[in-house]
Amino acid sequence: MNIVVCVKQVPDTATERKLRSDDKTLDREAADGVVNELDEYAVEEALKLKEAHGGEVTVLTMGPGKATETIRKVLAMGADKAVHLSDDALHGSDALSTSYAMAQALKKIGFDLVVLGSESTDARTGVLAAMLAERLGVPQLTLANKVEVNGSAIAVQRLTDYGYDKVEASLPAVVSVVEKINEPRYPSFKGIMAAKKKPVETLGVADAEISADQVGLANAWSEVVDFAVAPPRAAGTVVKDEGDGGAKIAEFLASKKFV
């Protein structure tokens, strides 16, 4: 089975994230880049499916040159090879144009199953899986907390507010997973060393047959119109308890419309 995992490099959520003043896009140099946490669950699920059914796992990443750090970590987890979609023309692409570019790359790579996390920790749109499935013309099975493959059939438990729904489809398909599906493995020393020798193919816009007039900041369907730095935190209100502390707190909360 040919499994492709879509992985994104995102700014570390433990550090301060900024927007660039020149084009209002995320400043990826202002913070350390890490593997999108939810994509690690997708990688783990892909590796488990490979172990159960055979085949290979390919990592697909769209991002600048810095994203190779993320690629190597996922290869160290056990993926077989990687494709890095990287081109200056892709800078500033929104979710719609990103789905188009990645769909073009997936058509070139070929796949039986595409797996990705339910959302990224920077944009948090949660729409990429559905957009990819639509562009590729294959079934989408989203928010899965369990995945089962039997021949050309695939079934998932789709997480809901009331439990889960069972969704079935035929391969090829696109699946997004939630964090409750598994526990991602840590790269071993052997895996880290092996990752250095695994193939990484870099594709530009022309290589993946991507129309440049459909990607990039100038062609995005959404934009950041304006932004401002968050103001410093103001001093708090101190309530001195003189026997009426509870009443004072209630009054304060009421004035802020919290109660």
C-alpha positions, 0 to 999 in steps of 0.5 A, spaced: 500 500 500 502 506 497 501 511 503 502 518 503 503 523 509 502 530 509 506 533 514 507 541 516 512 545 519 509 550 524 512 555 529 513 552 536 507 554 540 511 555 546 515 561 543 512 567 541 509 568 534 509 574 529 506 576 523 511 579 518 510 587 517 511 587 509 506 582 507 502 580 513 504 573 513 507 568 518 514 570 520 517 563 520 524 565 522 522 568 528 520 562 532 523 555 531 520 550 526 517 544 529 513 538 526 505 540 527 503 536 533 497 533 530 501 530 524 505 526 528 499 522 529 498 521 522 505 519 521 504 514 527 498 511 523 501 511 517 507 507 519 502 502 523 498 501 517 504 499 513 506 494 518 500 491 518 499 491 510 506 492 507 507 497 502 511 504 503 510 511 507 512 517 503 512 524 507 509 530 503 511 537 506 510 544 503 514 549 505 521 553 505 528 550 505 527 550 513 522 545 512 527 539 511 528 539 519 521 536 519 522 532 514 528 528 517 524 527 523 519 524 520 523 519 516 527 518 523 520 515 525 520 510 520 517 513 513 521 511 507 522 517 503 519 524 502 517 529 497 519 536 499 514 541 495 518 548 495 518 554 491 518 561 492 512 562 488 508 558 494 509 563 499 503 566 502 498 561 499 492 560 503 488 553 505 485 553 498 491 554 494 495 550 498 490 544 497 491 545 490 498 545 490 499 539 494 493 535 490 498 536 484 504 533 488 499 527 490 497 526 483 505 526 481 507 521 487 501 517 486 497 514 492 492 509 495 491 512 502 493 520 504 493 521 511 494 527 515 492 531 522 485 534 523 488 541 523 495 545 524 497 549 530 498 555 526 492 556 521 487 551 525 483 551 519 481 544 519 479 544 512 485 541 508 483 534 508 476 535 505 479 540 500 484 535 498 479 529 497 475 534 493 480 536 488 483 529 487 476 526 486 476 521 492 472 519 498 474 523 505 474 520 512 475 525 517 476 526 524 478 518 525 480 515 532 480 508 529 482 506 522 481 499 519 484 497 512 481 490 508 483 490 501 481 495 497 476 497 503 477 502 508 473 504 515 474 509 520 471 511 527 469 518 526 469 522 532 463 526 534 460 530 540 456 524 542 461 518 540 463 516 533 460 514 527 463 509 522 464 511 515 466 506 510 469 507 503 474 504 498 481 506 496 484 511 494 482 515 499 484 521 504 483 520 511 485 525 517 486 523 524 485 526 531 490 525 537 486 520 540 488 515 535 494 513 537 501 515 541 506 517 536 513 513 537 520 517 538 525 516 533 530 512 535 538 513 534 538 508 529 532 511 525 535 518 526 542 515 522 538 511 517 534 518 516 540 521 513 540 516 507 533 516 505 531 519 499 528 526 499 525 529 492 524 536 491 519 539 487 518 546 484 512 549 481 513 547 474 515 540 477 509 538 480 505 542 474 502 547 478 500 553 475 503 559 478 497 564 477 493 559 482 498 559 488 502 565 492 500 571 496 497 575 490 492 569 488 490 567 495 482 568 496 483 570 503 488 575 506 490 579 513 488 586 512 491 589 518 494 587 525 497 590 531 501 587 537 497 585 543 498 590 548 502 589 554 498 586 560 494 591 565 495 590 572 490 586 575 485 588 580 486 587 588 480 585 592 482 586 600 478 581 604 475 585 610 469 581 611 466 582 604 471 579 599 466 575 596 461 580 595 466 585 592 469 579 587 461 578 585 461 585 584 467 585 580 465 579 575 458 582 574 461 589 572 465 585 567 459 581 565 462 574 567 456 573 571 
